[in-house]
Amino acid sequence: MTAHLRTDVATDVLARLRADLGEHVDTSPAALEDARADKSGHRSTGAPLAVVHAASVEDVQATLRIASETDTPVVTRGAGTGLAGGANAGPGEIALSTRGMTRILEVRPDDLLAVVEPGILNAELNAHLAGHGLWWAPDPASRAISTVGGNIATGAGGLLCAKYGVVRDAVLGIDLVLADGRILRLGHRSVKGVTGLDLTSLVIGSEGTLGVIVGATLKLRRLVPGVPCTVAATFPDVRAAAAASSAVTAAGLQPSIMELMDAACLEAVHRLLALPAPTPGAAQLTIQTDGPAADVEADAIAAVLTAGGGTVSLTHDPAEGERLLAIRRSMHPAMEALGTTLIEDVSVPRSRLPEMFDEIARVEREHGVTIPTVAHAGDGNLHPNFIFDALPDGEVPAHIWDAADDLFRAALRLGGTLTGEHGIGLLKRRWLADELGDDQWKLQREITRVFDPQGILNPGKVFTE
């Protein structure tokens, strides 16, 4: 199915959208241009047909009924903070935005759950939940600007994953509108629930290929008591830092946050924040413990890091701890200051982190590229950043993709995966079968066709046609 509709068909689709959805249909040049891109830097080849700013489940259903009846592709968007091109809409496509669906429909402290619409931001949700003594654990670095629906669609992670899990661990149920406008209520509100196939987990991380998420029942936690402790440790090189982080895990210690920044990242962030320049070549681990045993755990972690050759400082001051974490959270703005960036996302077993950093150094040498890397060291998720000068058309140069190909295959050789939290989207689909194998790739493709027989949901994303 082509995404380029004939002019008469496109005119009919627009007319039907406007008749059913009125002012929610936006064809302004600014809205159409915005829908072409996400935070990956990749843009579609042209503007979509229209942007529908859905305000309700009924708006989503109406849009999908029209799309299904006219064979028009639909790309669902939240805040557009994705890093894999998965929500980029192009010519002949409807960009369906759920960003305006921001209601918190229910909070049940007794059952530790909340029911929300997909457009609410992580930070806004947790600000509201704090008044109930609760929080939703997924903590992507983009938490201030990313939506809950987008987190679910991409299977997002973040800084707290090592202790509190990823989005998949924090969702009980999903309300999903299918390509033809029907709605499914997946999952449950109870702690346990194994009736039938687990379609909720199937939808998490499906990147808009199975349906449109219009609601979610979230698993909450009580706010963690006590004052967190933060440990910062510098190492002479990134391999030593990676080995020390693996040693923390091997010692049976469980920090809530364990982040690693290599020398290039650390230097760029210090420059961005006007901090004193770090020691050349030095890498840094920033670790936080929480809960009643935070002090004891922080002391034990500090001992492991010192034994691993780290220069360690420890603070019990929450403000100082947040200042240290702000250095990590400033990573992406710092990378933007270095040039155009391809932000990647591979994961390996935690014990293989040192080897993966060796592979990154090898790729830099052999391909003549610069790859500043930050890692969620507590769960083995690395974000290599390929720095380059963009081509006139905005595309990633071929030599950068060659280097990325080498790095992806290295992660797979080490028992890892192509993506820990960003998703496949458009940018990684060519490598999907390399990880899954042909049989699993075909099975997954067939599953998407059961949900979406016409192939109108986010076509061209995740799977090559």
C-alpha positions in Angstrom: 0.0 0.0 0.0 1.4 3.4 -1.0 1.3 6.3 1.4 0.7 8.7 -1.5 -3.0 9.1 -2.0 -4.5 10.4 -5.3 -5.5 14.1 -5.1 -9.3 13.3 -5.3 -9.0 10.6 -2.6 -7.0 13.0 -0.3 -9.6 15.7 -0.8 -12.4 13.3 0.2 -10.5 12.1 3.3 -10.0 15.7 4.4 -13.6 16.5 3.8 -14.7 13.6 5.8 -12.3 14.4 8.7 -13.5 17.9 8.8 -17.2 16.9 8.7 -16.7 14.5 11.6 -14.0 16.2 13.7 -14.3 19.9 12.8 -11.7 22.1 14.5 -9.7 19.1 15.6 -8.4 18.8 12.1 -5.3 20.9 11.5 -3.8 21.5 8.1 -1.7 24.6 9.1 1.8 24.5 7.7 3.4 24.6 11.2 1.4 21.6 12.4 2.1 19.6 9.3 5.8 20.4 9.5 6.0 19.5 13.2 4.4 16.1 12.5 7.2 15.2 10.1 9.9 14.7 12.8 10.7 13.5 16.3 13.7 14.1 18.5 15.8 11.6 16.5 16.5 14.4 13.9 15.0 12.3 11.1 12.3 13.8 9.0 9.8 12.3 6.7 10.0 13.0 2.9 7.1 15.5 3.1 4.2 16.8 5.1 1.2 14.6 6.1 -2.3 15.1 4.9 -3.6 16.5 8.2 -3.0 16.4 11.9 -6.0 15.4 14.0 -5.7 16.7 17.6 -7.9 14.1 19.3 -9.6 15.3 22.5 -11.5 12.1 23.2 -11.7 8.4 22.5 -14.6 9.1 20.2 -12.3 11.4 18.1 -9.8 8.6 17.8 -12.4 6.1 16.7 -13.9 8.5 14.2 -10.5 9.1 12.7 -9.7 5.4 12.4 -13.1 4.6 10.9 -12.5 7.2 8.1 -8.9 6.0 7.6 -10.1 2.3 7.4 -12.9 3.1 5.0 -10.6 5.2 2.7 -7.4 3.0 3.1 -5.5 6.0 4.5 -2.4 5.4 6.7 -2.4 6.7 10.3 0.6 7.6 12.4 -0.1 8.1 16.1 1.9 10.8 17.9 2.2 12.0 21.5 4.8 14.6 22.4 7.1 13.7 19.5 10.0 13.0 21.9 10.8 9.6 20.3 14.4 8.8 19.1 13.7 6.3 16.4 11.5 8.1 13.9 8.6 6.0 14.9 6.0 8.8 15.0 7.1 10.7 11.9 4.2 11.2 9.5 4.6 11.6 5.8 2.8 12.3 2.6 -0.7 10.9 2.3 -0.8 10.0 6.0 -3.0 11.2 8.9 -1.0 12.3 11.9 -3.2 11.4 14.9 -2.2 13.3 18.0 -3.3 12.1 21.4 -1.3 14.8 23.2 -4.5 16.7 24.1 -6.0 13.7 26.0 -4.5 14.5 29.4 -7.1 13.5 32.0 -6.4 11.5 35.1 -9.6 9.5 35.3 -9.0 7.7 38.5 -6.5 7.3 41.3 -7.0 4.4 43.8 -4.4 4.6 46.6 -5.9 1.5 48.2 -5.4 -0.5 45.0 -2.2 1.3 44.0 -3.5 2.1 40.5 -4.4 5.0 38.4 -6.4 5.3 35.1 -5.1 8.0 32.7 -5.4 9.2 29.2 -2.3 8.8 27.0 -1.4 12.5 26.5 -0.5 13.3 30.1 3.2 13.9 30.7 5.2 11.7 33.1 6.2 14.7 35.3 2.6 16.0 35.4 1.3 12.6 36.4 3.8 12.2 39.2 3.2 15.7 40.5 -0.4 14.8 40.9 0.3 11.4 42.4 2.6 12.8 45.0 -0.4 14.4 46.8 -1.6 10.8 47.3 1.7 9.6 48.5 2.2 7.6 45.3 4.3 7.6 42.1 4.6 5.9 38.7 8.1 4.5 38.5 9.1 4.8 34.8 11.7 7.6 34.6 12.9 8.4 31.1 15.4 11.3 30.9 12.6 13.0 28.9 10.1 12.6 31.8 9.3 16.4 31.8 8.3 16.3 28.1 7.3 12.7 27.2 3.8 11.3 27.5 2.6 8.2 29.2 1.0 6.9 26.0 4.3 7.4 24.2 6.2 5.6 27.0 3.9 2.7 26.6 4.0 2.6 22.8 7.8 2.5 22.8 8.3 0.4 26.0 10.3 3.3 27.5 12.8 2.9 30.4 14.9 5.4 32.1 17.3 6.0 35.0 15.3 4.0 37.6 14.9 0.8 35.6 17.5 -1.2 37.4 15.6 -1.2 40.7 12.0 -0.3 39.7 11.6 -1.8 36.2 10.5 -0.4 32.8 7.1 0.6 31.5 6.2 -3.1 30.9 6.4 -3.6 34.7 4.2 -0.7 35.5 1.1 -1.2 33.3 -1.9 -3.3 34.3 -4.2 -2.6 31.4 -4.6 -0.7 28.1 -7.6 0.7 26.2 -6.8 0.2 22.5 -8.6 1.4 19.4 -8.1 -0.9 16.5 -7.6 0.2 12.9 -11.3 -0.1 12.1 -12.4 2.0 15.1 -13.3 -0.8 17.5 -12.1 -0.5 21.1 -10.5 -3.2 23.2 -10.1 -3.1 27.0 -7.0 -5.1 27.7 -5.6 -6.3 31.0 -7.1 -6.0 34.4 -7.2 -3.9 37.6 -6.2 -6.7 40.0 -2.6 -7.5 41.0 -2.9 -10.9 39.3 -4.6 -11.7 36.0 -3.7 -14.5 33.6 -7.0 -14.9 31.7 -6.2 -15.6 28.0 -3.2 -14.3 26.1 -1.4 -11.3 27.5 -2.3 -8.8 24.9 -1.5 -5.9 27.2 2.2 -6.8 27.1 2.0 -7.4 23.4 0.8 -3.8 22.9 3.5 -2.3 25.1 6.4 -1.5 22.8 4.4 -2.1 19.6 5.1 1.4 18.4 1.6 2.2 17.0 1.5 -0.9 14.7 -1.3 -2.7 16.6 -3.7 0.1 17.5 -4.0 3.5 19.2 -3.6 3.7 22.9 -6.4 5.8 24.4 -6.2 4.9 28.1 -4.0 3.0 30.5 -4.4 1.5 34.0 -1.1 2.0 35.7 0.5 0.1 38.5 1.7 2.6 41.2 4.1 2.5 44.1 4.1 4.2 47.5 6.6 7.1 47.7 9.9 5.7 48.9 10.5 6.8 52.6 13.8 8.3 53.8 16.4 10.5 52.2 18.3 9.3 49.1 22.1 9.1 49.1 24.1 10.0 46.0 27.5 8.7 45.2 29.7 10.2 42.4 32.9 8.4 41.4 35.4 9.3 38.7 37.7 6.8 37.0 40.7 7.1 34.8 38.9 5.7 31.8 35.5 4.4 30.8 36.4 0.7 31.0 37.4 1.0 34.6 34.1 2.8 35.3 32.1 0.0 33.5 34.0 -2.7 35.4 33.2 -0.9 38.7 29.5 -0.7 37.8 29.5 -4.5 37.0 31.2 -5.1 40.4 28.4 -3.2 42.2 25.8 -5.5 40.6 27.9 -8.6 41.3 28.2 -7.6 45.0 24.4 -7.9 45.2 23.9 -4.2 45.8 20.7 -2.6 44.3 21.0 1.2 43.8 17.9 3.0 42.4 20.1 4.8 39.8 23.5 3.9 38.4 24.5 6.1 35.4 27.8 6.1 33.5 29.2 8.9 31.4 32.3 8.5 29.3 35.0 11.2 29.0 33.5 12.8 25.9 30.0 13.1 27.5 31.4 14.3 30.8 33.5 17.0 29.1 30.6 18.2 26.9 28.1 18.4 29.8 30.6 20.3 32.0 31.1 22.8 29.1 27.4 23.2 28.6 26.8 23.8 32.3 29.9 26.0 32.7 31.4 23.6 35.3 35.2 23.2 35.8 36.7 20.9 33.1 36.9 17.3 34.2 40.2 15.4 34.3 41.0 14.5 30.6 39.9 10.9 29.8 38.0 10.5 33.1 34.7 8.8 33.2 32.1 9.1 35.9 29.5 6.9 37.7 26.6 8.7 39.4 24.7 6.3 41.7 21.8 6.9 44.0 20.4 4.7 46.8 16.9 5.1 48.4 14.7 3.7 51.1 15.4 3.0 54.7 18.7 1.4 54.0 20.0 4.1 51.7 22.9 5.1 54.0 24.2 1.5 54.4 23.9 0.7 50.7 25.6 3.9 49.7 28.5 3.1 52.0 28.8 -0.4 50.6 28.7 0.9 47.0 31.3 3.5 47.8 33.6 0.8 49.1 33.2 -1.3 45.9 33.9 1.8 43.7 37.0 2.7 45.7 38.3 -0.9 45.4 37.8 -0.5 41.7 40.0 2.5 41.4 37.4 5.2 41.7 37.7 8.6 43.4 34.5 8.6 45.4 32.4 11.3 47.0 29.1 10.7 48.8 26.4 13.1 49.8 23.3 12.8 51.9 22.0 16.3 50.8 19.1 15.8 48.4 19.8 19.1 46.7 23.4 18.2 46.0 22.2 14.8 44.8 19.9 16.4 42.3 22.7 18.7 41.1 24.8 15.6 40.4 22.0 13.9 38.5 21.3 17.1 36.6 24.8 16.6 35.0 23.5 13.2 33.7 20.2 14.6 32.6 21.9 17.4 30.6 23.5 14.8 28.3 21.3 15.3 25.2 21.5 19.1 25.1 25.3 18.8 25.5 25.4 16.4 22.5 23.4 18.8 20.4 26.1 21.4 21.0 28.7 19.1 19.4 26.9 18.8 16.1 24.2 16.6 14.5 23.7 13.5 16.6 22.4 10.0 15.9 21.3 8.9 19.4 21.4 5.1 19.6 20.2 2.6 22.2 21.7 -0.9 22.6 21.7 -3.1 25.7 24.0 -5.9 26.8 24.2 -8.1 29.9 25.5 -6.0 32.7 28.6 -8.2 33.1 29.5 -7.4 29.4 29.5 -3.6 29.8 33.3 -3.3 29.8 33.5 -5.3 26.6 30.8 -3.2 25.0 32.8 -0.1 25.7 35.9 -1.8 24.2 33.8 -2.4 21.1 32.7 1.3 20.9 36.3 2.4 21.1 37.1 -0.1 18.3 34.3 1.3 16.1 35.5 4.8 16.7 39.0 3.9 15.6 38.1 1.8 12.6 35.4 4.1 11.2 37.0 7.4 12.2 33.9 8.6 14.0 33.2 10.1 17.5 30.8 8.2 19.7 30.3 9.8 23.1 28.4 7.3 25.2 26.2 7.4 28.3 24.9 4.2 29.9 22.2 3.2 32.4 24.9 1.0 33.9 22.5 -0.6 36.4 20.7 -2.5 33.6 23.3 -2.6 30.8 21.5 -0.1 28.5 24.0 2.1 26.5 23.3 5.3 24.5 26.1 5.7 21.9 25.8 9.2 20.3 27.2 9.3 16.7 28.4 12.9 16.0 28.5 14.1 12.4 27.9 16.9 9.9 24.4 16.5 8.4 24.0 16.2 4.7 22.1 18.9 2.9 18.9 16.8 2.9 19.2 16.2 6.6 20.0 12.5 6.2 22.5 10.5 8.2 25.7 10.0 6.1 26.4 6.5 4.9 29.7 6.2 6.9 27.8 6.8 10.1 25.3 4.1 9.3 28.3 1.8 8.6 29.7 2.5 12.0 26.3 2.0 13.6 25.9 -1.3 11.8 29.2 -2.5 13.3 28.2 -1.3 16.8 24.8 -3.0 16.6 26.3 -6.3 15.6 28.8 -6.0 18.4 26.0 -5.7 20.9 24.3 -8.7 19.5 27.5 -10.8 19.6 27.7 -9.9 23.3 24.3 -11.3 24.0 22.6 -7.9 23.8 19.8 -6.3 21.9 19.3 -3.5 19.3 17.2 -1.4 21.6 16.6 -1.2 25.3 14.0 1.6 25.4 13.8 3.7 22.3 12.2 1.2 20.0 12.9 0.2 16.4 10.8 2.8 14.6 12.1 3.8 11.2 15.8 4.0 11.9 16.5 0.4 13.0 14.1 -1.7 11.0 16.8 -3.0 8.7 18.5 -4.8 11.6 15.3 -6.3 13.2 15.5 -9.7 11.5 19.2 -9.9 12.4 18.2 -10.1 16.1 14.9 -11.9 15.8 15.7 -14.4 13.0 13.6 -14.9 9.9 10.9 -17.1 11.6 10.2 -14.8 14.5 10.3 -11.7 12.2 7.6 -13.3 10.0 5.5 -14.4 13.0 5.6 -10.8 14.5 4.7 -9.4 11.1 1.8 -11.7 10.8 0.6 -10.7 14.3 0.5 -7.0 13.2 -1.7 -8.0 10.2 -4.2 -9.7 12.5 -4.7 -6.4 14.4 -4.5 -4.3 11.2 -5.3 -6.3 8.1 -5.2 -3.3 5.8 -1.7 -2.2 7.0 -2.8 1.4 7.7 -1.3 1.7 11.2 2.2 3.3 11.1 3.2 1.7 7.8 6.9 1.3 7.1 7.8 1.5 10.8 9.4 -1.4 12.8 9.0 -3.8 9.9 10.4 -3.4 6.4 7.6 -4.1 3.9 
